[in-house]
Structures are given as structure tokens and as C-alpha cells.
Amino acid sequence: MKTIIIYATHHGTTETVAHLIWSKLDSQSTELVNIKKAKHLDLNDYDVVIIGSSIHAGHNQISIRNFCKKNMPELLEKHLGLFLCCMMEGKEATLNLQNAYPEILQNKAFFIQILGGEYKIDKMNYVERLMLKKIAGATESQSNIKYDLIDKFVQEIKQQAV
Ligand SMILES: Cc1cc2nc3c(=O)[nH]c(=O)nc-3n(C[C@H](O)[C@H](O)[C@H](O)COP(=O)(O)O)c2cc1C
């Protein structure tokens, strides 16, 4: 069974999470791909597909949304896992997740979860800092990566791959 983890990231948190998942799986049969750097992705080579993205001002990356739309028939044939990085909790977080991936893929996924997020002030430009202060009142870096849920996700991925 081959696994691919495809992700998009803005400030690197989704990459950190995707890399952590990858590092806990068999490196021989698991690939990690930043969608922005991928030239051609042939999903035929994989049995398990994991997709990760993050929320900025209420939306996840267009590259991931387009990828999901374009590859919908293939994705429906796979063992599919979906995750999202964001900082809001509760109702807003649930809404973020519902809007991030097509409903048909959400229903198909063996795992769909928010795995936390980070504010990296040093990576933000002036406008992003202003936006963050307005949206969340945050002015300092913060980390809220959900390591326990990442471990749970990894266990579920391993079960798909037997
Ligand atoms: C400018 C800005 C806007 C954000 N907007 C939201 C938001 O609307 N909802 C949310 O839950 N998190 C929001 N976040 C938090 C991000 O989802 C969080 O920083 C995440 O870890 C980013 O992951 P990435 O570095 O992989 O892109 C925002 C962060 C920034 C910097």
C-alpha cells in the first residue's frame, strides 16, 4: 500500500504537521508533497491519500480546493484522510472544516480532523499582523498543534494500509 500526503501551507504549520505525520509512517511507502512544488501528481500510484491545508481569513488554499475538484473521481476511489490547520475552536472551527473540502469527500474520508495551528508573528507581513489583531486579538506567536490527534490520525492511516 502506498501513501501520499499532499499539503498546502502559508507560514509552514501545515507543512510541520504533514511532515510529522509522514515521519511516523513507513518512509519507503509514503510520499510527502507540497502542492505548490509538485509538477504532476498521478494518484494512480497511491492507495491512501492524505490532504492537508490551512485557514486564512475563513478560507483554505485555492490550490487544494482546485486539486480536490479536479481529482474528485480518483479521490473517491482512495482511502482518503483530510486534515486542516487553523486557530479557531468550536463552531467556527467546525465551519472552517465543512467549507474546506467538498462534502462528498468529507463523507468518504476515513478521518477528517482539525489538527490545530500556530500564529507565527515573525513570518507575517504588516497586513497579516493587523488582520490577526482584528480577527483574534493576537499580537504574539502561539502554538496549538494537537499532537494527540496527530497520533490518532497516524494510527488510522496505518490501519488503512494493512
Ligand atoms: C492573516 C491570518 C488570518 C487567519 N485567519 C484565520 C481564520 O479565519 N480562522 C482560523 O481558524 N484561523 C485563522 N488563522 C490561523 C491559521 O489558520 C494558522 O496560523 C495556521 O496554523 C496556518 O497554517 P499554515 O502556516 O500552514 O498556513 C489566520 C492566520 C493568519 C496569519
PDBQT file of the ligand as one rigid body, heavy atoms in Angstrom, charges set to zero:
ROOT
HETATM    1  C1  LIG A 201      -3.692  36.561   8.480  1.00  0.00    +0.000 C 
HETATM    2  C2  LIG A 201      -4.211  35.328   9.145  1.00  0.00    +0.000 A 
HETATM    3  C3  LIG A 201      -5.577  35.013   9.086  1.00  0.00    +0.000 A 
HETATM    4  C4  LIG A 201      -6.057  33.876   9.741  1.00  0.00    +0.000 A 
HETATM    5  N1  LIG A 201      -7.391  33.608   9.688  1.00  0.00    +0.000 NA
HETATM    6  C5  LIG A 201      -7.878  32.542  10.341  1.00  0.00    +0.000 A 
HETATM    7  C6  LIG A 201      -9.277  32.266  10.340  1.00  0.00    +0.000 A 
HETATM    8  O1  LIG A 201     -10.071  32.954   9.705  1.00  0.00    +0.000 OA
HETATM    9  N2  LIG A 201      -9.722  31.196  11.053  1.00  0.00    +0.000 N 
HETATM   10  C7  LIG A 201      -8.856  30.390  11.756  1.00  0.00    +0.000 A 
HETATM   11  O2  LIG A 201      -9.326  29.447  12.391  1.00  0.00    +0.000 OA
HETATM   12  N3  LIG A 201      -7.520  30.607  11.757  1.00  0.00    +0.000 NA
HETATM   13  C8  LIG A 201      -7.018  31.653  11.065  1.00  0.00    +0.000 A 
HETATM   14  N4  LIG A 201      -5.673  31.887  11.047  1.00  0.00    +0.000 N 
HETATM   15  C9  LIG A 201      -4.783  30.946  11.717  1.00  0.00    +0.000 C 
HETATM   16  C10 LIG A 201      -4.127  29.985  10.723  1.00  0.00    +0.000 C 
HETATM   17  O3  LIG A 201      -5.060  29.048  10.274  1.00  0.00    +0.000 OA
HETATM   18  C11 LIG A 201      -2.945  29.325  11.424  1.00  0.00    +0.000 C 
HETATM   19  O4  LIG A 201      -1.951  30.309  11.576  1.00  0.00    +0.000 OA
HETATM   20  C12 LIG A 201      -2.403  28.110  10.706  1.00  0.00    +0.000 C 
HETATM   21  O5  LIG A 201      -1.515  27.433  11.564  1.00  0.00    +0.000 OA
HETATM   22  C13 LIG A 201      -1.700  28.496   9.430  1.00  0.00    +0.000 C 
HETATM   23  O6  LIG A 201      -1.139  27.361   8.838  1.00  0.00    +0.000 OA
HETATM   24  P1  LIG A 201      -0.073  27.490   7.640  1.00  0.00    +0.000 P 
HETATM   25  O7  LIG A 201       1.136  28.162   8.198  1.00  0.00    +0.000 OA
HETATM   26  O8  LIG A 201       0.192  26.094   7.238  1.00  0.00    +0.000 OA
HETATM   27  O9  LIG A 201      -0.743  28.259   6.553  1.00  0.00    +0.000 OA
HETATM   28  C14 LIG A 201      -5.161  33.009  10.417  1.00  0.00    +0.000 A 
HETATM   29  C15 LIG A 201      -3.787  33.329  10.451  1.00  0.00    +0.000 A 
HETATM   30  C16 LIG A 201      -3.315  34.445   9.817  1.00  0.00    +0.000 A 
HETATM   31  C17 LIG A 201      -1.860  34.759   9.866  1.00  0.00    +0.000 C 
ENDROOT
TORSDOF 0
